[in-house]
Every structure is written in C-alpha cells, then in structure tokens.
Amino acid sequence: MDIIRKINHELSIAGQITLEQFPQLIADGYKSILNLRSPDEKGWLDDEKDKLEFLGLRYLNIPTKVEEINHQTTLQVLQILNELPKPALIHCDNSIRSAVIALLYIATKQGITFEKAIELTMNLGLI
C-alpha cells in the first residue's frame, strides 16, 4: 500500500494506489484521480478506472514519463488537472512523476513561468 501525501487542500500525490485504499479515498473526500501510469508498466491495476468511477470519482489516465516531460505535454496535463474536481489525487508508480506534476501545477498557479518551474523541479532532482 502506497502512502498518500497531501500537498495542499487541492492536491495529493502517491505511487500506485491499491484496491484496499479506494474506500479511504472516498472517506477522505477525494473527487478525482489522475493516473500518470502507462498500461504497460509493471504493477498496473487493470480495473482501477472502473472501480473508482463506480465509487463516484472522476478518473483520468494520462500516461506521462518523466523523461518526456516537456512544455507542450505538461501544459496539456496541467490544463486537464486544472479542470478536475478537487481535491484530486495524482498517482504513478513511485510518486516521482506525481510530485513533478503537482509542483509544476502549484508553481504555475502562483505565477511562476513554466520554464522557471521546470528549472526549480530539475534543481530538486526530480527530472
């Protein structure tokens, strides 16, 4: 079971969530889940989308690899994240991609340019 880390009142991050965590997501008030994993990754949960949507959560899967994070793809992910009902949980396999997207989202919401946000994220050793 992966630890869910609350970043702020809008966002939390985690590695791969488990079926056992689904009821707690509802209890904790999450409204949406953004999965950054690709279906070909080891440990992919096949029925995650169906089960979470059955529980009433909004679910999106946008496969994103850290090495492919660039201006265009990240802006698309950030725009989608901006439109998701909050609070939202962003997850991947080990929470690194989730942390990168959450940091970029917060930085750009605070008025930091995307380029500066990427630089700050790189300085943290996340990409």
PyMOL CGO cylinders between C-alpha atoms (Angstrom):
from pymol import cmd
from pymol.cgo import CYLINDER

trace = [
    CYLINDER, 0.00, 0.00, 0.00, 1.45, 3.34, -1.03, 0.3, 1, 1, 1, 1, 1, 1,
    CYLINDER, 1.45, 3.34, -1.03, 1.45, 6.40, 1.20, 0.3, 1, 1, 1, 1, 1, 1,
    CYLINDER, 1.45, 6.40, 1.20, -0.76, 9.26, 0.06, 0.3, 1, 1, 1, 1, 1, 1,
    CYLINDER, -0.76, 9.26, 0.06, 0.95, 12.60, 0.65, 0.3, 1, 1, 1, 1, 1, 1,
    CYLINDER, 0.95, 12.60, 0.65, -1.25, 15.67, 0.90, 0.3, 1, 1, 1, 1, 1, 1,
    CYLINDER, -1.25, 15.67, 0.90, 0.42, 18.62, -0.83, 0.3, 1, 1, 1, 1, 1, 1,
    CYLINDER, 0.42, 18.62, -0.83, -2.29, 21.22, -0.19, 0.3, 1, 1, 1, 1, 1, 1,
    CYLINDER, -2.29, 21.22, -0.19, -6.11, 21.36, 0.01, 0.3, 1, 1, 1, 1, 1, 1,
    CYLINDER, -6.11, 21.36, 0.01, -6.37, 20.66, -3.76, 0.3, 1, 1, 1, 1, 1, 1,
    CYLINDER, -6.37, 20.66, -3.76, -3.70, 18.02, -4.43, 0.3, 1, 1, 1, 1, 1, 1,
    CYLINDER, -3.70, 18.02, -4.43, -2.23, 14.86, -3.04, 0.3, 1, 1, 1, 1, 1, 1,
    CYLINDER, -2.23, 14.86, -3.04, 0.31, 12.50, -4.58, 0.3, 1, 1, 1, 1, 1, 1,
    CYLINDER, 0.31, 12.50, -4.58, 1.02, 8.79, -4.35, 0.3, 1, 1, 1, 1, 1, 1,
    CYLINDER, 1.02, 8.79, -4.35, 2.62, 5.87, -6.06, 0.3, 1, 1, 1, 1, 1, 1,
    CYLINDER, 2.62, 5.87, -6.06, 0.34, 3.07, -7.25, 0.3, 1, 1, 1, 1, 1, 1,
    CYLINDER, 0.34, 3.07, -7.25, -2.78, 3.03, -5.13, 0.3, 1, 1, 1, 1, 1, 1,
    CYLINDER, -2.78, 3.03, -5.13, -4.38, -0.27, -4.16, 0.3, 1, 1, 1, 1, 1, 1,
    CYLINDER, -4.38, -0.27, -4.16, -7.93, -1.59, -4.07, 0.3, 1, 1, 1, 1, 1, 1,
    CYLINDER, -7.93, -1.59, -4.07, -7.71, -1.53, -0.28, 0.3, 1, 1, 1, 1, 1, 1,
    CYLINDER, -7.71, -1.53, -0.28, -7.17, 2.24, -0.37, 0.3, 1, 1, 1, 1, 1, 1,
    CYLINDER, -7.17, 2.24, -0.37, -10.23, 3.01, -2.51, 0.3, 1, 1, 1, 1, 1, 1,
    CYLINDER, -10.23, 3.01, -2.51, -12.72, 3.28, 0.40, 0.3, 1, 1, 1, 1, 1, 1,
    CYLINDER, -12.72, 3.28, 0.40, -10.34, 5.62, 2.23, 0.3, 1, 1, 1, 1, 1, 1,
    CYLINDER, -10.34, 5.62, 2.23, -10.12, 7.86, -0.85, 0.3, 1, 1, 1, 1, 1, 1,
    CYLINDER, -10.12, 7.86, -0.85, -13.88, 8.32, -0.65, 0.3, 1, 1, 1, 1, 1, 1,
    CYLINDER, -13.88, 8.32, -0.65, -13.77, 8.85, 3.13, 0.3, 1, 1, 1, 1, 1, 1,
    CYLINDER, -13.77, 8.85, 3.13, -11.03, 11.47, 2.70, 0.3, 1, 1, 1, 1, 1, 1,
    CYLINDER, -11.03, 11.47, 2.70, -13.20, 13.40, 0.26, 0.3, 1, 1, 1, 1, 1, 1,
    CYLINDER, -13.20, 13.40, 0.26, -11.27, 12.97, -2.99, 0.3, 1, 1, 1, 1, 1, 1,
    CYLINDER, -11.27, 12.97, -2.99, -13.28, 13.89, -6.06, 0.3, 1, 1, 1, 1, 1, 1,
    CYLINDER, -13.28, 13.89, -6.06, -10.86, 12.84, -8.81, 0.3, 1, 1, 1, 1, 1, 1,
    CYLINDER, -10.86, 12.84, -8.81, -7.88, 10.66, -9.59, 0.3, 1, 1, 1, 1, 1, 1,
    CYLINDER, -7.88, 10.66, -9.59, -5.22, 11.40, -12.21, 0.3, 1, 1, 1, 1, 1, 1,
    CYLINDER, -5.22, 11.40, -12.21, -3.18, 8.32, -13.08, 0.3, 1, 1, 1, 1, 1, 1,
    CYLINDER, -3.18, 8.32, -13.08, 0.11, 9.12, -14.86, 0.3, 1, 1, 1, 1, 1, 1,
    CYLINDER, 0.11, 9.12, -14.86, 1.00, 5.46, -15.49, 0.3, 1, 1, 1, 1, 1, 1,
    CYLINDER, 1.00, 5.46, -15.49, 1.02, 3.59, -18.79, 0.3, 1, 1, 1, 1, 1, 1,
    CYLINDER, 1.02, 3.59, -18.79, -0.87, 0.29, -19.04, 0.3, 1, 1, 1, 1, 1, 1,
    CYLINDER, -0.87, 0.29, -19.04, 2.39, -1.47, -19.95, 0.3, 1, 1, 1, 1, 1, 1,
    CYLINDER, 2.39, -1.47, -19.95, 4.05, -0.57, -16.64, 0.3, 1, 1, 1, 1, 1, 1,
    CYLINDER, 4.05, -0.57, -16.64, 4.64, -3.32, -14.10, 0.3, 1, 1, 1, 1, 1, 1,
    CYLINDER, 4.64, -3.32, -14.10, 2.08, -3.22, -11.31, 0.3, 1, 1, 1, 1, 1, 1,
    CYLINDER, 2.08, -3.22, -11.31, -0.65, -1.56, -13.41, 0.3, 1, 1, 1, 1, 1, 1,
    CYLINDER, -0.65, -1.56, -13.41, -4.05, -2.05, -11.79, 0.3, 1, 1, 1, 1, 1, 1,
    CYLINDER, -4.05, -2.05, -11.79, -6.30, -3.26, -14.65, 0.3, 1, 1, 1, 1, 1, 1,
    CYLINDER, -6.30, -3.26, -14.65, -9.69, -2.37, -13.21, 0.3, 1, 1, 1, 1, 1, 1,
    CYLINDER, -9.69, -2.37, -13.21, -8.71, 0.85, -11.43, 0.3, 1, 1, 1, 1, 1, 1,
    CYLINDER, -8.71, 0.85, -11.43, -10.77, 3.11, -13.71, 0.3, 1, 1, 1, 1, 1, 1,
    CYLINDER, -10.77, 3.11, -13.71, -13.96, 1.06, -13.48, 0.3, 1, 1, 1, 1, 1, 1,
    CYLINDER, -13.96, 1.06, -13.48, -13.78, 0.61, -9.72, 0.3, 1, 1, 1, 1, 1, 1,
    CYLINDER, -13.78, 0.61, -9.72, -13.02, 4.27, -8.97, 0.3, 1, 1, 1, 1, 1, 1,
    CYLINDER, -13.02, 4.27, -8.97, -15.71, 5.55, -11.32, 0.3, 1, 1, 1, 1, 1, 1,
    CYLINDER, -15.71, 5.55, -11.32, -18.16, 3.09, -9.72, 0.3, 1, 1, 1, 1, 1, 1,
    CYLINDER, -18.16, 3.09, -9.72, -17.35, 4.76, -6.38, 0.3, 1, 1, 1, 1, 1, 1,
    CYLINDER, -17.35, 4.76, -6.38, -18.21, 8.15, -7.91, 0.3, 1, 1, 1, 1, 1, 1,
    CYLINDER, -18.21, 8.15, -7.91, -14.72, 9.50, -8.50, 0.3, 1, 1, 1, 1, 1, 1,
    CYLINDER, -14.72, 9.50, -8.50, -13.70, 11.24, -11.71, 0.3, 1, 1, 1, 1, 1, 1,
    CYLINDER, -13.70, 11.24, -11.71, -10.83, 9.24, -13.20, 0.3, 1, 1, 1, 1, 1, 1,
    CYLINDER, -10.83, 9.24, -13.20, -8.35, 10.14, -15.92, 0.3, 1, 1, 1, 1, 1, 1,
    CYLINDER, -8.35, 10.14, -15.92, -5.32, 8.27, -17.16, 0.3, 1, 1, 1, 1, 1, 1,
    CYLINDER, -5.32, 8.27, -17.16, -2.70, 10.39, -18.92, 0.3, 1, 1, 1, 1, 1, 1,
    CYLINDER, -2.70, 10.39, -18.92, 0.42, 8.25, -19.42, 0.3, 1, 1, 1, 1, 1, 1,
    CYLINDER, 0.42, 8.25, -19.42, 3.39, 10.51, -18.70, 0.3, 1, 1, 1, 1, 1, 1,
    CYLINDER, 3.39, 10.51, -18.70, 7.04, 9.54, -18.48, 0.3, 1, 1, 1, 1, 1, 1,
    CYLINDER, 7.04, 9.54, -18.48, 9.46, 11.78, -16.57, 0.3, 1, 1, 1, 1, 1, 1,
    CYLINDER, 9.46, 11.78, -16.57, 11.93, 11.82, -19.44, 0.3, 1, 1, 1, 1, 1, 1,
    CYLINDER, 11.93, 11.82, -19.44, 9.17, 13.02, -21.79, 0.3, 1, 1, 1, 1, 1, 1,
    CYLINDER, 9.17, 13.02, -21.79, 8.08, 15.95, -19.66, 0.3, 1, 1, 1, 1, 1, 1,
    CYLINDER, 8.08, 15.95, -19.66, 8.28, 18.99, -21.89, 0.3, 1, 1, 1, 1, 1, 1,
    CYLINDER, 8.28, 18.99, -21.89, 6.44, 22.27, -22.28, 0.3, 1, 1, 1, 1, 1, 1,
    CYLINDER, 6.44, 22.27, -22.28, 3.66, 21.05, -24.58, 0.3, 1, 1, 1, 1, 1, 1,
    CYLINDER, 3.66, 21.05, -24.58, 2.77, 17.75, -22.91, 0.3, 1, 1, 1, 1, 1, 1,
    CYLINDER, 2.77, 17.75, -22.91, 2.99, 19.15, -19.41, 0.3, 1, 1, 1, 1, 1, 1,
    CYLINDER, 2.99, 19.15, -19.41, 0.80, 22.14, -20.23, 0.3, 1, 1, 1, 1, 1, 1,
    CYLINDER, 0.80, 22.14, -20.23, -1.83, 19.70, -21.50, 0.3, 1, 1, 1, 1, 1, 1,
    CYLINDER, -1.83, 19.70, -21.50, -1.64, 17.70, -18.28, 0.3, 1, 1, 1, 1, 1, 1,
    CYLINDER, -1.64, 17.70, -18.28, -1.78, 20.88, -16.18, 0.3, 1, 1, 1, 1, 1, 1,
    CYLINDER, -1.78, 20.88, -16.18, -4.81, 22.15, -18.08, 0.3, 1, 1, 1, 1, 1, 1,
    CYLINDER, -4.81, 22.15, -18.08, -6.63, 18.86, -17.51, 0.3, 1, 1, 1, 1, 1, 1,
    CYLINDER, -6.63, 18.86, -17.51, -5.60, 18.86, -13.85, 0.3, 1, 1, 1, 1, 1, 1,
    CYLINDER, -5.60, 18.86, -13.85, -6.88, 22.41, -13.51, 0.3, 1, 1, 1, 1, 1, 1,
    CYLINDER, -6.88, 22.41, -13.51, -10.32, 21.26, -14.73, 0.3, 1, 1, 1, 1, 1, 1,
    CYLINDER, -10.32, 21.26, -14.73, -10.61, 18.21, -12.47, 0.3, 1, 1, 1, 1, 1, 1,
    CYLINDER, -10.61, 18.21, -12.47, -12.83, 18.43, -9.39, 0.3, 1, 1, 1, 1, 1, 1,
    CYLINDER, -12.83, 18.43, -9.39, -10.76, 18.92, -6.26, 0.3, 1, 1, 1, 1, 1, 1,
    CYLINDER, -10.76, 18.92, -6.26, -9.39, 17.55, -4.09, 0.3, 1, 1, 1, 1, 1, 1,
    CYLINDER, -9.39, 17.55, -4.09, -7.54, 15.39, -6.58, 0.3, 1, 1, 1, 1, 1, 1,
    CYLINDER, -7.54, 15.39, -6.58, -5.03, 12.59, -6.14, 0.3, 1, 1, 1, 1, 1, 1,
    CYLINDER, -5.03, 12.59, -6.14, -2.25, 12.29, -8.71, 0.3, 1, 1, 1, 1, 1, 1,
    CYLINDER, -2.25, 12.29, -8.71, -0.54, 8.91, -8.78, 0.3, 1, 1, 1, 1, 1, 1,
    CYLINDER, -0.54, 8.91, -8.78, 2.11, 7.00, -10.70, 0.3, 1, 1, 1, 1, 1, 1,
    CYLINDER, 2.11, 7.00, -10.70, 4.34, 4.07, -9.76, 0.3, 1, 1, 1, 1, 1, 1,
    CYLINDER, 4.34, 4.07, -9.76, 6.58, 5.70, -7.15, 0.3, 1, 1, 1, 1, 1, 1,
    CYLINDER, 6.58, 5.70, -7.15, 5.14, 9.24, -6.79, 0.3, 1, 1, 1, 1, 1, 1,
    CYLINDER, 5.14, 9.24, -6.79, 8.04, 10.99, -8.57, 0.3, 1, 1, 1, 1, 1, 1,
    CYLINDER, 8.04, 10.99, -8.57, 6.01, 11.85, -11.68, 0.3, 1, 1, 1, 1, 1, 1,
    CYLINDER, 6.01, 11.85, -11.68, 3.12, 12.80, -9.42, 0.3, 1, 1, 1, 1, 1, 1,
    CYLINDER, 3.12, 12.80, -9.42, 5.36, 15.14, -7.43, 0.3, 1, 1, 1, 1, 1, 1,
    CYLINDER, 5.36, 15.14, -7.43, 6.72, 16.76, -10.60, 0.3, 1, 1, 1, 1, 1, 1,
    CYLINDER, 6.72, 16.76, -10.60, 3.23, 17.44, -11.98, 0.3, 1, 1, 1, 1, 1, 1,
    CYLINDER, 3.23, 17.44, -11.98, 1.97, 18.71, -8.59, 0.3, 1, 1, 1, 1, 1, 1,
    CYLINDER, 1.97, 18.71, -8.59, 4.95, 21.06, -8.21, 0.3, 1, 1, 1, 1, 1, 1,
    CYLINDER, 4.95, 21.06, -8.21, 4.58, 22.38, -11.75, 0.3, 1, 1, 1, 1, 1, 1,
    CYLINDER, 4.58, 22.38, -11.75, 0.84, 22.88, -11.20, 0.3, 1, 1, 1, 1, 1, 1,
    CYLINDER, 0.84, 22.88, -11.20, 1.35, 24.80, -7.97, 0.3, 1, 1, 1, 1, 1, 1,
    CYLINDER, 1.35, 24.80, -7.97, 4.21, 26.87, -9.36, 0.3, 1, 1, 1, 1, 1, 1,
    CYLINDER, 4.21, 26.87, -9.36, 2.30, 27.93, -12.45, 0.3, 1, 1, 1, 1, 1, 1,
    CYLINDER, 2.30, 27.93, -12.45, -0.79, 28.74, -10.32, 0.3, 1, 1, 1, 1, 1, 1,
    CYLINDER, -0.79, 28.74, -10.32, 1.46, 31.04, -8.28, 0.3, 1, 1, 1, 1, 1, 1,
    CYLINDER, 1.46, 31.04, -8.28, 2.53, 32.89, -11.41, 0.3, 1, 1, 1, 1, 1, 1,
    CYLINDER, 2.53, 32.89, -11.41, 5.92, 31.28, -11.92, 0.3, 1, 1, 1, 1, 1, 1,
    CYLINDER, 5.92, 31.28, -11.92, 6.69, 30.75, -15.59, 0.3, 1, 1, 1, 1, 1, 1,
    CYLINDER, 6.69, 30.75, -15.59, 6.68, 27.19, -16.82, 0.3, 1, 1, 1, 1, 1, 1,
    CYLINDER, 6.68, 27.19, -16.82, 10.38, 27.44, -17.71, 0.3, 1, 1, 1, 1, 1, 1,
    CYLINDER, 10.38, 27.44, -17.71, 11.28, 28.61, -14.19, 0.3, 1, 1, 1, 1, 1, 1,
    CYLINDER, 11.28, 28.61, -14.19, 9.06, 25.90, -12.66, 0.3, 1, 1, 1, 1, 1, 1,
    CYLINDER, 9.06, 25.90, -12.66, 10.85, 23.23, -14.73, 0.3, 1, 1, 1, 1, 1, 1,
    CYLINDER, 10.85, 23.23, -14.73, 14.20, 24.65, -13.61, 0.3, 1, 1, 1, 1, 1, 1,
    CYLINDER, 14.20, 24.65, -13.61, 13.14, 24.52, -9.95, 0.3, 1, 1, 1, 1, 1, 1,
    CYLINDER, 13.14, 24.52, -9.95, 11.90, 20.95, -10.37, 0.3, 1, 1, 1, 1, 1, 1,
    CYLINDER, 11.90, 20.95, -10.37, 15.18, 19.94, -12.03, 0.3, 1, 1, 1, 1, 1, 1,
    CYLINDER, 15.18, 19.94, -12.03, 17.11, 21.56, -9.15, 0.3, 1, 1, 1, 1, 1, 1,
    CYLINDER, 17.11, 21.56, -9.15, 15.22, 19.23, -6.80, 0.3, 1, 1, 1, 1, 1, 1,
    CYLINDER, 15.22, 19.23, -6.80, 16.50, 16.27, -8.83, 0.3, 1, 1, 1, 1, 1, 1,
    CYLINDER, 16.50, 16.27, -8.83, 13.03, 15.13, -9.85, 0.3, 1, 1, 1, 1, 1, 1,
    CYLINDER, 13.03, 15.13, -9.85, 13.62, 15.36, -13.61, 0.3, 1, 1, 1, 1, 1, 1,
]
cmd.load_cgo(trace, "trace")
